[in-house]
Amino acid sequence: MYKLLQEHPTNPVHNPRYVTQSNKPWARHYPTISHLIVHTTIDQNSYTTANFDQAFLPPDSDDTVLRTVVKAMWPNDRAWRLESEADCELWFHTEISNIVLAAWNRFPQVTQCSHIKPPREDSIAEEVDTMYCVKDGGTKTVIAIGEMKRNLINSQLWQKGDISSSSGQEKLSKELRGYAVKYKCPQVYCFDGETLLLLQFQANNEADIADTQCRVDCWVIPRVNSYTTFREALYRLLVQGLRRLQGNRAQQHPTLGSFTSQLRQFYNGRPVWMVDGQYITEHPEGYYRSVDVYTGMMKWMHDGDPQFAAWETNVGLWEYQGRV
């Protein structure tokens, strides 16, 4: 699996470059995304590199032990013509999502659903193109959502971090924010046949997603001329959604050492500490979080005491009985 995540699709693609605009009436009242933090760079050879570690929580033991070691298969050989949004959607699911989801068959199992409403939200009329869910007990949590377009994303403007000069891109940003609000999901992607746009709303609570001032992490990854693969990008987005689920099912304000957490960030599930009137994300006394490989529960550890372990959650997401 790890090797496949680092590989680009090899099947030939023809894109006739037809464009479909985004102008959905229901999305017009949402604020334009204006506080972008761009984590992709373009080198002198016009190749793109995405930095996920600046905005996502780092890979943990469940990634290395459970998911990236599973067996996965390359897609069948075939040719593609991306003439419609449906063609773009089929390409993405066949060449990207289906490969990545092999890592998510267990620990935990992630299901992909298309064109359905958010869980337990029957009153919402709008349906995002793709939703990735984890079943947690009797409920489902959306860990990422995706929307398909057709040659709509202006990669140069998003890469600049300022889309205000294009009404079309502003409308697209309103729609993507609107879906994030409706699905209560700060991890969002949009694919238009040429560009994969990843967004993460840095929301400390659900309501912050709709806030004009909410900062939004952004990655702009082209289908060609990119060192970073779409498969790696989708995998990291799903992991971040899982970390949000794992953190937000824990006690809200854990106490470790002489400090009690003052805030838990909704968008990544991470507790935040206050020191000298300033919020910090690292525990000031050297405690650090980790995922328990056997259960998926979050725990706290300390380098100075190898025997120390404090559980942040007390109900597991999975059961793993192998060796670590």
PAZAPA-4460 file (N, C-alpha, C; in steps of 0.05 Angstrom, whole numbers, plus 32768, in hexadecimal, padded with zeros to 4 digits):
% residues 324
    n_x    n_y    n_z   ca_x   ca_y   ca_z    c_x    c_y    c_z   seq   type   mol
   8010   7FE8   8000   8000   8000   8000   8011   8019   8000     1      M     A
   8026   801A   8010   8037   8032   8012   8041   8039   7FF7     2      Y     A
   804A   8026   7FE7   8055   802B   7FCD   8040   8037   7FBA     3      K     A
   8028   802B   7FBB   8012   8035   7FAA   800A   8052   7FB1     4      L     A
   800B   8058   7FCB   8004   8074   7FD3   8018   8088   7FC7     5      L     A
   8030   8080   7FC2   8044   8092   7FB7   8045   8092   7F99     6      Q     A
   8034   8083   7F8C   8034   8081   7F6F   801D   8090   7F62     7      E     A
   8023   809C   7F4B   800E   80A9   7F3B   8000   8095   7F2A     8      H     A
   7FE6   8099   7F23   7FD9   8088   7F0F   7FE8   8089   7EF5     9      P     A
   7FE8   8072   7EE7   7FF7   8070   7ECE   7FE5   806D   7EB6    10      T     A
   7FCB   8069   7EBA   7FB9   8066   7EA3   7FB7   8081   7E94    11      N     A
   7FB7   8080   7E79   7FB6   8099   7E6A   7F9B   80A8   7E6E    12      P     A
   7F9D   80C3   7E6E   7F85   80D4   7E72   7F84   80E9   7E5D    13      V     A
   7F6C   80EC   7E51   7F67   8102   7E3E   7F52   8114   7E4B    14      H     A
   7F58   812D   7E4E   7F46   8140   7E59   7F40   8156   7E44    15      N     A
   7F27   8156   7E39   7F20   816B   7E25   7F1D   8187   7E30    16      P     A
   7F1F   818A   7E4B   7F1F   81A4   7E58   7F05   81B3   7E57    17      R     A
   7EEF   81A4   7E56   7ED5   81B1   7E59   7ED2   81BB   7E76    18      Y     A
   7EC4   81D1   7E7A   7EC2   81DD   7E95   7EA5   81DE   7E9E    19      V     A
   7EA1   81D7   7EB7   7E87   81DA   7EC4   7E8A   81EE   7EDB    20      T     A
   7E7A   8203   7EDB   7E7C   8217   7EF0   7E6C   820E   7F09    21      Q     A
   7E72   821B   7F1F   7E64   8216   7F38   7E55   822F   7F40    22      S     A
   7E3B   822C   7F42   7E2B   8244   7F4A   7E11   8239   7F58    23      N     A
   7E14   822C   7F6E   7DFD   8220   7F7B   7DF0   8234   7F8E    24      K     A
   7DD6   823A   7F8A   7DC9   824E   7F9A   7DCB   824A   7FB8    25      P     A
   7DCA   8231   7FC1   7DCA   822B   7FDE   7DE5   8233   7FEB    26      W     A
   7DFA   8235   7FDB   7E15   823B   7FE6   7E1B   8258   7FE7    27      A     A
   7E0A   8269   7FDC   7E11   8286   7FD9   7E15   8294   7FF3    28      R     A
   7E07   828C   8008   7E08   829A   8022   7E20   8293   8032    29      H     A
   7E2F   827E   802A   7E47   8277   8039   7E5E   828A   8032    30      Y     A
   7E70   8290   8045   7E86   82A2   803F   7E9A   8296   802C    31      P     A
   7EA6   82A7   801B   7EBC   829F   800A   7ED4   8296   801C    32      T     A
   7EE2   8282   8013   7EFA   827B   8021   7F10   8290   801C    33      I     A
   7F18   829E   8030   7F2B   82B4   802C   7F44   82B2   803C    34      S     A
   7F45   82A0   8050   7F5D   829E   8061   7F6A   8283   805A    35      H     A
   7F77   8282   8043   7F83   8269   803A   7FA0   8267   8043    36      L     A
   7FA8   824F   804C   7FC4   824A   8053   7FCD   8234   8040    37      I     A
   7FDD   823A   802D   7FE4   8228   8017   7FFD   8218   801F    38      V     A
   7FFB   81FD   801C   8011   81EB   8024   801D   81DC   800C    39      H     A
   8019   81E7   7FF4   8025   81DB   7FDC   8039   81F0   7FD0    40      T     A
   804F   81E6   7FC6   8063   81F7   7FB9   8068   81EC   7F9D    41      T     A
   8071   81FE   7F8B   8078   81F6   7F70   8095   81FD   7F6B    42      I     A
   80A4   81EA   7F61   80C1   81EF   7F5E   80C7   81FB   7F42    43      D     A
   80E0   81FE   7F3C   80E8   820B   7F23   80E2   81FA   7F0A    44      Q     A
   80DC   81E1   7F0F   80D4   81CF   7EF8   80B6   81CC   7EF6    45      N     A
   80A7   81DD   7F05   808A   81DD   7F05   807E   81C4   7F11    46      S     A
   808C   81B7   7F23   8082   81A0   7F31   8079   81A8   7F4D    47      Y     A
   8062   819C   7F56   8056   81A4   7F6F   805D   8190   7F85    48      T     A
   8062   819B   7F9D   8066   818A   7FB5   8053   8194   7FCA    49      T     A
   8045   8181   7FD7   8033   8187   7FED   8040   8181   8008    50      A     A
   803D   8193   801A   8047   818F   8036   802E   818A   8048    51      N     A
   802A   8171   804F   8013   816B   8060   801A   816E   807E    52      F     A
   8033   816C   8085   803B   816C   80A1   8037   8188   80AE    53      D     A
   8036   819D   809D   8031   81B7   80A8   8015   81BA   80B4    54      Q     A
   8002   81AB   80AA   7FE6   81AF   80B2   7FD8   8196   80BD    55      A     A
   7FE2   817F   80B6   7FD6   8166   80C0   7FE6   815B   80D7    56      F     A
   7FD8   814C   80E9   7FE7   813E   80FE   7FF9   8129   80F1    57      L     A
   8010   8123   80FD   8023   8111   80F1   8019   80F5   80F0    58      P     A
   8024   80E4   80DD   801E   80C8   80DD   8024   80BB   80F8    59      P     A
   8013   80A7   80FF   8017   809A   8118   801A   807C   8114    60      D     A
   801C   806D   812A   8022   8050   8128   800C   8041   8119    61      S     A
   7FF3   804A   811A   7FDE   803C   810C   7FE2   803E   80EE    62      D     A
   7FEE   8053   80E4   7FF4   8056   80C8   8009   8041   80BF    63      D     A
   801F   8041   80CE   8036   8030   80C6   8031   8012   80CC    64      T     A
   8022   800C   80E1   801E   7FF0   80E8   8006   7FE3   80DB    65      V     A
   7FF0   7FF3   80D8   7FD7   7FE7   80D0   7FCE   7FED   80B3    66      L     A
   7FD3   8005   80A9   7FC6   800D   8090   7FD9   800D   8078    67      R     A
   7FF0   801A   807A   8001   801C   8063   8010   8002   805C    68      T     A
   800B   7FED   806B   8019   7FD4   8066   8006   7FBF   8058    69      V     A
   7FEC   7FC7   8055   7FDA   7FB4   8049   7FDF   7FB0   802B    70      V     A
   7FD5   7F9B   8020   7FD9   7F96   8003   7FC4   7FA5   7FF3    71      K     A
   7FCC   7FB0   7FDD   7FB9   7FBE   7FCB   7FC1   7FB8   7FAF    72      A     A
   7FAE   7FBD   7F9C   7FB3   7FB6   7F80   7FB2   7FD0   7F6F    73      M     A
   7FC1   7FCF   7F59   7FC0   7FE5   7F46   7FA5   7FE3   7F37    74      W     A
   7F9B   7FFA   7F2D   7F83   7FF9   7F1C   7F89   7FEA   7F02    75      P     A
   7F74   7FE0   7EF6   7F76   7FD4   7EDB   7F80   7FE8   7EC7    76      N     A
   7F8E   7FDE   7EB3   7F97   7FEF   7E9D   7F7E   7FF8   7E8C    77      D     A
   7F7D   8011   7E87   7F67   801C   7E76   7F6D   8039   7E6F    78      R     A
   7F5F   8044   7E5C   7F61   8060   7E55   7F4A   8070   7E60    79      A     A
   7F4F   808A   7E65   7F3A   809B   7E71   7F36   80B3   7E5F    80      W     A
   7F1C   80BC   7E5E   7F15   80D5   7E52   7F03   80E4   7E66    81      R     A
   7F0D   80FB   7E70   7EFF   8109   7E85   7EEE   811F   7E78    82      L     A
   7ED7   8117   7E6D   7EC6   8129   7E5F   7EB1   8136   7E71    83      E     A
   7EA9   8129   7E86   7E94   8132   7E98   7E9D   8131   7EB5    84      S     A
   7E8D   813D   7EC7   7E93   813A   7EE3   7E92   811D   7EEC    85      E     A
   7E80   810E   7EE0   7E7E   80F2   7EE7   7E97   80E3   7EDF    86      A     A
   7EA3   80EA   7EC8   7EBC   80DE   7EC0   7ED2   80E4   7ED4    87      D     A
   7ED3   80FD   7EDD   7EE8   8105   7EF1   7EE4   80F5   7F0B    88      C     A
   7ECA   80F2   7F13   7EC4   80E4   7F2B   7ECC   80C7   7F29    89      E     A
   7EC6   80BA   7F12   7ECD   809E   7F0F   7EEB   809A   7F0E    90      L     A
   7EFA   80AC   7F01   7F17   80AB   7F00   7F22   80AC   7F1D    91      W     A
   7F18   80C0   7F2C   7F24   80C4   7F47   7F1E   80AC   7F59    92      F     A
   7F06   80A1   7F57   7F00   808A   7F69   7F10   8071   7F60    93      H     A
   7F13   806E   7F45   7F21   8056   7F3C   7F3F   8057   7F40    94      T     A
   7F4B   806E   7F3A   7F68   8070   7F3B   7F73   807A   7F56    95      E     A
   7F62   8086   7F66   7F6C   8092   7F7F   7F5D   8086   7F97    96      I     A
   7F43   808B   7F99   7F35   8084   7FB1   7F34   8065   7FB6    97      S     A
   7F2F   8056   7FA1   7F2E   8039   7FA5   7F49   802E   7FAF    98      N     A
   7F5F   8039   7FA6   7F79   8030   7FAF   7F7D   8037   7FCC    99      I     A
   7F77   8050   7FD3   7F7B   8059   7FEE   7F6A   804A   8002   100      V     A
   7F51   8044   7FFA   7F3E   8037   800D   7F46   801B   8013   101      L     A
   7F58   800F   8004   7F63   7FF4   800C   7F71   7FF6   8027   102      A     A
   7F7C   800D   802D   7F89   8011   8047   7F74   8014   805E   103      A     A
   7F5B   8019   8056   7F47   8020   806A   7F31   800B   806B   104      W     A
   7F38   7FF2   8064   7F24   7FDD   8066   7F20   7FD5   8083   105      N     A
   7F34   7FDA   8094   7F32   7FD5   80B1   7F43   7FEB   80BE   106      R     A
   7F3F   7FED   80D8   7F51   7FFE   80E9   7F51   801C   80E3   107      F     A
   7F3A   8029   80E2   7F1F   801F   80E1   7F16   801B   80C4   108      P     A
   7EFF   8010   80C1   7EF3   800D   80A6   7EE7   8028   809E   109      Q     A
   7EEF   8031   8086   7EE4   804A   807B   7ED2   8043   8063   110      V     A
   7EBA   804D   8063   7EA8   8049   804D   7EA5   8062   803C   111      T     A
   7EA5   805F   8022   7EA2   8075   8010   7E85   8074   8005   112      Q     A
   7E77   808A   8007   7E5C   808C   7FFD   7E5A   80A4   7FE9   113      C     A
   7E49   80A1   7FD5   7E47   80B6   7FC1   7E2B   80C2   7FC0   114      S     A
   7E2A   80DC   7FBF   7E11   80EB   7FBA   7DFC   80E4   7FCF   115      H     A
   7E03   80E4   7FE8   7DF0   80E0   7FFD   7DF2   80F6   8012   116      I     A
   7DDD   80FA   8022   7DDD   810E   8036   7DEF   8107   804E   117      K     A
   7DF5   811B   805E   7E05   8115   8076   7DF6   8102   8089   118      P     A
   7E05   80F2   8099   7DF7   80E0   80AB   7DE5   80F0   80BE   119      P     A
   7DCC   80E5   80C2   7DB9   80F0   80D5   7DB0   810D   80CE   120      R     A
   7DB2   8115   80B5   7DAA   8130   80AD   7D97   812F   8095   121      E     A
   7D7F   8124   809A   7D6C   8121   8084   7D61   813B   8079   122      D     A
   7D63   8151   8089   7D58   816A   8080   7D6A   8179   806C   123      S     A
   7D82   8170   8068   7D94   817D   8055   7D8F   8173   8039   124      I     A
   7D8A   8186   8027   7D84   817E   800B   7D9D   8178   7FFB   125      A     A
   7DB3   8186   8001   7DCB   8184   7FF0   7DDA   816A   7FF7   126      E     A
   7DE8   8160   7FE2   7DF7   8147   7FE5   7E13   814B   7FD9   127      E     A
   7E27   8147   7FE8   7E43   8149   7FDE   7E48   8130   7FCD   128      V     A
   7E5B   8132   7FBB   7E60   811B   7FA9   7E6B   8103   7FB7   129      D     A
   7E7D   8107   7FCA   7E89   80F0   7FD8   7E8C   80F5   7FF5   130      T     A
   7E87   80E1   8005   7E89   80E3   8022   7E97   80CA   802D   131      M     A
   7EAA   80CE   803E   7EB9   80B8   804A   7EB2   80B7   8068   132      Y     A
   7EA8   80A0   8071   7E9E   809D   808D   7EAB   8087   809C   133      C     A
   7EAC   808B   80B6   7EB4   8076   80C9   7E9C   8071   80DC   134      V     A
   7E95   8058   80E0   7E80   8051   80F2   7E8B   804F   810E   135      K     A
   7E81   805E   8120   7E8A   805F   813C   7E73   8058   814E   136      D     A
   7E72   803E   8156   7E5B   8035   8165   7E42   8035   8153   137      G     A
   7E2D   8042   815B   7E15   8044   814B   7E13   805C   8139   138      G     A
   7E28   806C   8138   7E28   8084   8128   7E3D   8083   8112   139      T     A
   7E3A   8095   80FF   7E4E   8098   80EA   7E5A   80B4   80EB   140      K     A
   7E74   80B6   80E9   7E82   80CF   80E9   7E8E   80D4   80CD   141      T     A
   7E89   80EB   80C1   7E95   80F1   80A8   7EB2   80FB   80AC   142      V     A
   7EC5   80EE   80A0   7EE1   80F6   80A4   7EEC   8106   808D   143      I     A
   7EDF   8105   8076   7EE7   8115   805F   7ED1   8116   804A   144      A     A
   7ECF   812B   803B   7EBC   812D   8025   7ECA   8136   800C   145      I     A
   7EBF   8130   7FF5   7ECB   8138   7FDB   7EB6   8141   7FC7   146      G     A
   7EBD   8154   7FB7   7EAB   815F   7FA2   7EB9   815E   7F88   147      E     A
   7EAB   8157   7F73   7EB6   8155   7F58   7EAD   816D   7F47   148      M     A
   7EBF   8178   7F37   7EB9   818D   7F24   7EC6   8185   7F09   149      K     A
   7EC4   8197   7EF6   7ED0   8192   7EDB   7EE0   81AA   7ED3   150      R     A
   7EFB   81A8   7ED6   7F0E   81BC   7ECE   7F07   81D8   7ED9   151      N     A
   7EFE   81D9   7EF1   7EF5   81F2   7EFD   7F0A   81FF   7F0F   152      L     A
   7F1B   81F0   7F1C   7F2D   81FB   7F30   7F43   820C   7F22   153      I     A
   7F45   8225   7F2A   7F5B   8236   7F21   7F72   8232   7F34   154      N     A
   7F84   8220   7F2D   7F99   8217   7F3F   7FAC   822F   7F46   155      S     A
   7FB0   8241   7F33   7FC2   8257   7F38   7FB8   8269   7F4F   156      Q     A
   7F9E   826F   7F4F   7F93   8280   7F63   7F93   8273   7F7E   157      L     A
   7F8B   8259   7F7F   7F8B   824B   7F99   7FA8   8249   7FA3   158      W     A
   7FBB   8244   7F91   7FD7   8242   7F9A   7FE1   825C   7FA5   159      Q     A
   7FD7   8273   7F9A   7FDF   828D   7FA4   7FD3   8292   7FC0   160      K     A
   7FBD   8283   7FC6   7FB0   8288   7FE0   7F9C   829F   7FDF   161      G     A
   7F94   82A7   7FC7   7F81   82BD   7FC4   7F71   82B8   7FAB   162      D     A
   7F57   82B2   7FAF   7F45   82AD   7F99   7F31   82C3   7F94   163      I     A
   7F36   82DA   7FA1   7F23   82F0   7FA0   7F1F   82FD   7F85   164      S     A
   7F32   82F8   7F72   7F30   8304   7F57   7F1E   82F4   7F45   165      S     A
   7F14   82DD   7F4E   7F03   82CC   7F3D   7EE9   82C6   7F4B   166      S     A
   7ED3   82CF   7F3F   7EB9   82C9   7F4B   7EB3   82AB   7F4A   167      S     A
   7EBD   829E   7F35   7EB9   8281   7F32   7EC6   8271   7F48   168      G     A
   7EDE   8279   7F4F   7EEC   826B   7F65   7EE0   8272   7F80   169      Q     A
   7ED6   828A   7F83   7EC9   8291   7F9C   7EAF   8280   7FA0   170      E     A
   7EA1   827D   7F8A   7E88   826C   7F8B   7E8F   824F   7F92   171      K     A
   7EA5   8245   7F87   7EAE   822A   7F8D   7EB5   8228   7FAB   172      L     A
   7EC3   823C   7FB5   7ECB   823C   7FD2   7EB2   823D   7FE4   173      S     A
   7E9E   824C   7FDC   7E85   824D   7FEC   7E78   8231   7FED   174      K     A
   7E78   8224   7FD6   7E6B   8209   7FD5   7E7B   81F5   7FE6   175      E     A
   7E95   81F6   7FE4   7EA5   81E3   7FF4   7EA2   81E8   8012   176      L     A
   7EA2   8202   8019   7E9D   8208   8036   7E81   81FF   803E   177      R     A
   7E6E   8203   802D   7E52   81FB   8033   7E50   81DD   8038   178      G     A
   7E5D   81CD   8027   7E5C   81B0   802C   7E6A   81A9   8046   179      Y     A
   7E81   81B7   804C   7E8F   81B1   8065   7E7D   81B7   807D   180      A     A
   7E6D   81CD   807B   7E5B   81D3   8091   7E45   81BE   8094   181      V     A
   7E38   81B7   807D   7E22   81A5   807E   7E2A   8189   8087   182      K     A
   7E42   8181   8080   7E4B   8166   8087   7E5C   8166   80A1   183      Y     A
   7E5F   817E   80AD   7E6F   8182   80C5   7E8A   8175   80C2   184      K     A
   7E97   817B   80AB   7EB0   816E   80A4   7EC4   8183   809A   185      C     A
   7ED9   8189   80A9   7EEC   819D   80A0   7F01   8193   808C   186      P     A
   7F01   8179   8086   7F13   816D   8072   7F04   8169   8058   187      Q     A
   7F0C   8178   8043   7EFE   8179   802A   7F11   8177   8012   188      V     A
   7F09   816A   7FFD   7F19   816B   7FE4   7F06   8171   7FCD   189      Y     A
   7F12   817C   7FB7   7F04   8181   7F9E   7F16   8179   7F88   190      C     A
   7F0C   8169   7F75   7F1B   8160   7F5E   7F0C   8168   7F44   191      F     A
   7F1A   8173   7F31   7F0D   817D   7F19   7F18   8170   7EFF   192      D     A
   7F27   815A   7F02   7F33   814E   7EEA   7F50   8155   7EE6   193      G     A
   7F58   816C   7EF0   7F74   8174   7EED   7F81   817A   7F08   194      E     A
   7F72   8185   7F1B   7F7D   818E   7F34   7F6E   8182   7F4C   195      T     A
   7F7D   817A   7F60   7F71   8171   7F79   7F76   8187   7F8D   196      L     A
   7F60   8192   7F97   7F61   81A8   7FAB   7F59   819C   7FC6   197      L     A
   7F6B   819D   7FD9   7F65   8193   7FF5   7F62   81AC   8007   198      L     A
   7F4D   81AB   8018   7F48   81C0   802B   7F44   81B5   8046   199      L     A
   7F4E   81C3   805A   7F48   81BC   8076   7F41   81D6   8085   200      Q     A
   7F29   81D7   808F   7F20   81EE   809E   7F2A   81EB   80BB   201      F     A
   7F3A   81FF   80C4   7F45   81FD   80DF   7F30   8206   80F3   202      Q     A
   7F1C   81F6   80F6   7F05   81FD   8107   7F09   81F1   8123   203      A     A
   7F08   8202   8137   7F09   81F9   8153   7EEF   81ED   815C   204      N     A
   7ED9   81F3   814E   7EC0   81E6   8153   7EB1   81E5   8138   205      N     A
   7E9A   81D7   8138   7E8C   81D4   811E   7E84   81EF   8112   206      E     A
   7E7B   8201   8123   7E71   821B   8119   7E87   822B   810B   207      A     A
   7EA0   8227   8113   7EB6   8236   8107   7EBA   8231   80E9   208      D     A
   7EB0   821A   80DF   7EB3   8214   80C3   7EA6   822A   80B2   209      I     A
   7E8F   8234   80BC   7E80   8248   80AD   7E8A   8265   80B2   210      A     A
   7E9E   8268   80C3   7EA7   8282   80CB   7EB9   828D   80B5   211      D     A
   7EB4   82A6   80AD   7EC5   82B4   8099   7EE2   82B4   80A0   212      T     A
   7EE8   82B6   80BA   7F04   82B8   80C3   7F12   829D   80C6   213      Q     A
   7F04   8287   80C1   7F10   826D   80C5   7F27   8269   80B1   214      C     A
   7F3E   8262   80BB   7F56   825D   80AA   7F52   8242   809D   215      R     A
   7F5B   8240   8084   7F57   8228   8075   7F71   821F   8068   216      V     A
   7F7A   8207   8071   7F92   81FB   8064   7F8B   81F2   8048   217      D     A
   7F9E   81F5   8036   7F98   81F1   8019   7FB0   81E3   800C   218      C     A
   7FAA   81CF   7FFC   7FBD   81C2   7FEB   7FB3   81C1   7FCE   219      W     A
   7FC3   81C9   7FBB   7FBB   81CA   7F9F   7FCE   81B7   7F90   220      V     A
   7FC3   81A0   7F88   7FD4   818B   7F7D   7FCB   8184   7F61   221      I     A
   7FDC   8188   7F4D   7FD4   8181   7F31   7FD6   8163   7F2C   222      P     A
   7FC6   815A   7F18   7FC6   813E   7F11   7FE1   8136   7F04   223      R     A
   7FED   8148   7EF6   8008   8144   7EEB   801B   8159   7EF6   224      V     A
   8035   8153   7EF4   8049   8165   7EFE   8047   816A   7F1C   225      N     A
   8045   8154   7F2B   8044   8156   7F48   8055   813F   7F54   226      S     A
   8065   8146   7F68   8074   8132   7F77   8061   8124   7F8A   227      Y     A
   804D   8133   7F94   803A   8127   7FA7   8024   811A   7F98   228      T     A
   801C   8102   7FA0   8007   80F3   7F92   7FEC   80F9   7F9E   229      T     A
   7FD7   80F6   7F8D   7FBC   80F8   7F97   7FB6   80E3   7FAC   230      F     A
   7FC1   80CB   7FA9   7FBC   80B6   7FBC   7FC6   80BD   7FD8   231      R     A
   7FDE   80C7   7FD9   7FE9   80D0   7FF2   7FD8   80E6   7FFE   232      E     A
   7FD0   80F9   7FEE   7FC0   810F   7FF7   7FA6   8106   8003   233      A     A
   7F98   80F4   7FF5   7F7E   80EA   8000   7F83   80DA   8019   234      L     A
   7F97   80CA   801A   7F9D   80BA   8032   7FA2   80CD   804A   235      Y     A
   7FB2   80E1   8047   7FB7   80F3   805D   7F9E   8103   8066   236      R     A
   7F8D   810A   8053   7F74   8117   805A   7F62   8105   806A   237      L     A
   7F61   80EC   8063   7F50   80D9   8072   7F5C   80D4   808E   238      L     A
   7F76   80D3   8090   7F82   80CF   80AB   7F7C   80E7   80BD   239      V     A
   7F7D   80FF   80B1   7F77   8117   80C1   7F5A   8116   80CB   240      Q     A
   7F48   810D   80B9   7F2C   810B   80C2   7F29   80F6   80D8   241      G     A
   7F38   80E0   80D6   7F37   80CC   80EC   7F41   80D8   8106   242      L     A
   7F57   80E7   8105   7F62   80F3   811D   7F4D   8106   812A   243      R     A
   7F3E   8114   8119   7F28   8125   8124   7F14   8114   8133   244      R     A
   7F0C   80FD   8127   7EF9   80EB   8134   7F05   80E1   814E   245      L     A
   7F1E   80D7   814E   7F2A   80CC   8165   7F2C   80E0   817C   246      Q     A
   7F33   80F9   8175   7F37   810D   818A   7F1C   8117   8196   247      G     A
   7F08   811B   8184   7EEF   8126   818E   7EDD   8113   819C   248      N     A
   7EE4   80F9   819C   7ED5   80E6   81AC   7EE1   80E2   81C8   249      R     A
   7EF7   80F1   81CE   7F05   80EF   81E7   7EF9   8104   81FB   250      A     A
   7F03   8102   8214   7EFB   8117   8228   7F04   8132   821E   251      Q     A
   7EF4   8146   8222   7EF8   8160   8215   7F11   816E   821F   252      Q     A
   7F17   816D   823A   7F2D   817C   8245   7F3E   8169   8256   253      H     A
   7F50   815A   824A   7F61   8148   825A   7F75   8157   826B   254      P     A
   7F7C   814A   8282   7F90   8155   8294   7FA8   8143   8293   255      T     A
   7FBF   814F   828E   7FD8   8140   828E   7FED   8150   829D   256      L     A
   7FFA   8144   82B0   800D   8152   82C1   7FFF   8169   82CF   257      G     A
   8009   8181   82CC   7FFD   8198   82DA   7FED   81A9   82C8   258      S     A
   7FE6   819F   82B0   7FD7   81AF   829D   7FBD   81A1   8295   259      F     A
   7FA8   81B1   8292   7F8E   81A7   8287   7F89   81B5   826C   260      T     A
   7F82   81A5   8258   7F7D   81B1   823E   7F66   81C5   823F   261      S     A
   7F6A   81DC   8231   7F56   81F1   8231   7F44   81F0   8218   262      Q     A
   7F4C   81E1   8204   7F3D   81E1   81EB   7F44   81C7   81DC   263      L     A
   7F30   81BD   81CE   7F35   81A7   81BB   7F2D   81B0   819F   264      R     A
   7F40   81B0   818D   7F3B   81B9   8172   7F29   81A5   8163   265      Q     A
   7F13   81AE   8159   7F00   819D   814C   7F0C   8190   8133   266      F     A
   7F1B   81A0   8123   7F23   8197   8109   7F38   8180   8109   267      Y     A
   7F46   817D   8120   7F59   8167   8121   7F58   8157   813B   268      N     A
   7F46   815F   814D   7F43   8150   8166   7F59   8154   817A   269      G     A
   7F6A   8167   8176   7F81   816B   8187   7F7B   817E   819F   270      R     A
   7F82   8176   81B7   7F7F   8188   81CE   7F95   819E   81CD   271      P     A
   7F8E   81B5   81D8   7FA0   81CC   81D8   7FA4   81D5   81F5   272      V     A
   7FBC   81DE   81FB   7FC3   81E5   8216   7FC9   8203   8218   273      W     A
   7FC5   820F   822F   7FCB   822B   8233   7FE3   822F   8245   274      M     A
   7FF7   823D   823B   800F   8243   824B   8015   8261   8249   275      V     A
   8016   826E   825F   801B   828B   8260   8008   829B   824E   276      D     A
   7FEF   8293   824E   7FDB   82A1   823F   7FDB   829A   8221   277      G     A
   7FEB   8287   8218   7FEC   8280   81FC   7FE4   8263   81F8   278      Q     A
   7FD4   825E   81E3   7FCD   8242   81DC   7FE4   8235   81CE   279      Y     A
   7FEB   821C   81D6   7FFF   820C   81C8   7FF4   81F0   81C4   280      I     A
   7FFE   81E3   81AF   7FF4   81C9   81A8   8005   81B2   81B3   281      T     A
   801D   81B8   81BD   802E   81A4   81C9   802C   81A6   81E7   282      E     A
   802A   818F   81F5   8028   8190   8212   8041   819C   821E   283      H     A
   803F   81AF   8230   8057   81BD   823A   8069   81AC   824B   284      P     A
   8060   8195   8254   8071   8184   8265   807A   816A   8258   285      E     A
   8078   816A   823D   8084   8153   822E   8072   813C   8229   286      G     A
   8059   813D   8230   8046   8127   822A   803F   8129   820C   287      Y     A
   803B   8112   81FF   8034   8112   81E3   801F   80FC   81DE   288      Y     A
   800F   8101   81C9   7FF9   80EF   81C2   8002   80DA   81AE   289      R     A
   7FF5   80C3   81AF   7FFA   80AD   819D   7FE1   809D   8199   290      S     A
   7FE0   808E   8183   7FC9   807C   817E   7FD1   8060   8187   291      V     A
   7FBF   8054   8197   7FC3   8039   819F   7FBC   8026   8187   292      D     A
   7FD0   8018   817D   7FCC   8008   8165   7FB6   7FF3   8169   293      V     A
   7FB4   7FE8   8181   7FA2   7FD1   8186   7F84   7FDA   8187   294      Y     A
   7F7F   7FF3   818E   7F63   7FFB   8192   7F5B   8014   8182   295      T     A
   7F6E   8024   817A   7F68   803E   816D   7F62   8054   8181   296      G     A
   7F65   804E   819B   7F61   8063   81B0   7F79   8075   81B1   297      M     A
   7F75   808E   81B9   7F8A   80A1   81BC   7F95   809F   81D9   298      M     A
   7FB0   80A1   81DB   7FBC   809F   81F6   7FD2   80B4   81F7   299      K     A
   7FD9   80BA   8210   7FEF   80CD   8215   8007   80BE   8221   300      W     A
   801F   80C5   8219   8037   80B8   8222   804C   80CE   8229   301      M     A
   8062   80C5   8235   8077   80D8   823D   8092   80CB   823A   302      H     A
   80A4   80D8   822D   80BF   80CD   8229   80CE   80C8   8243   303      D     A
   80C8   80D8   8257   80D6   80D5   8270   80CC   80BE   8281   304      G     A
   80B5   80B2   827A   80AA   809B   8288   809F   8087   8275   305      D     A
   80AF   8074   826C   80A6   8061   8257   808D   8051   825F   306      P     A
   8088   804F   8279   8071   803F   8283   8057   8050   8284   307      Q     A
   805A   806A   8280   8042   807B   8283   8030   8079   826A   308      F     A
   8016   8077   826F   8002   8079   825A   7FE8   8082   8266   309      A     A
   7FDD   8097   825A   7FC3   80A1   8263   7FB0   80A1   824B   310      A     A
   7F99   8094   824F   7F87   8092   8238   7F76   80AB   8235   311      W     A
   7F76   80B5   821D   7F65   80CC   8216   7F49   80C3   820F   312      E     A
   7F47   80AB   8203   7F2D   809F   81FD   7F2B   8084   820A   313      T     A
   7F13   807A   8210   7F10   8061   821D   7F00   804C   820E   314      N     A
   7EF9   8053   81F5   7EEB   8040   81E4   7EFA   803E   81CA   315      V     A
   7F00   8026   81C1   7F10   8022   81A9   7F00   8024   8190   316      G     A
   7F0E   8029   817A   7F02   8029   815F   7F06   800F   8150   317      L     A
   7F19   7FFF   8159   7F1E   7FE5   814C   7F2D   7FD3   8160   318      W     A
   7F30   7FBA   8157   7F3F   7FA6   8167   7F54   7F9A   8155   319      E     A
   7F6D   7F9D   815C   7F83   7F92   814D   7F92   7F7E   8160   320      Y     A
   7F96   7F66   8156   7FA1   7F51   8167   7FBC   7F47   815D   321      Q     A
   7FC8   7F56   814A   7FE2   7F4E   813F   7FF9   7F58   8150   322      G     A
   8010   7F56   8146   8028   7F5F   8153   8030   7F7B   8149   323      R     A
   803C   7F8A   815B   8046   7FA5   8154   8064   7FA5   8155   324      V     A
***
